[in-house]
Amino acid sequence: MATDTFILLSVSAGIMEEKGRDPMPYASIEVANVRAKDSSRDGRVVYGSPVLKLKLIDEQTGLPNIQLAKALAKADCYGKPVNFSGVYELAKVKGVEQMTFTVLDAELDAKPVPVKAAS
């Protein structure tokens, strides 16, 4: 598992309901990349955009982590650097291979964001 720091801009989570389909949960965050123009000499991945949208996934179930999204929203961490633990993956987005980061957990001020308190 990798750890990376991003500045939290927004949180989006819930259950999307569409007529004739099963309800679909979603959880994501929009973050600012603190190293958008990094030379990548420290071995980290460099993204082309300073603003990224990242998925929040529950490691046990593989489903969107709505509880983590709620916890981040309640943790008063908007505009602050947050350490996110997750997985870097190579994925095809609109036919182009790109590096993505899927968030599994978060820490604010070296303390885990309390997920259970957000229920």
Secondary structure, DSSP 8 states (H G I E B T S, - for coil): -EEEEEEEEEEEEEEE--TTS--EEEEEEEEEETTTT---TTS----S-SEEEEEBB-TTT-SB-HHHHHHHHHTT-TTSEEEEEEEEEEEEETTEEEEEEEEEEEEETTEE--SGGG-
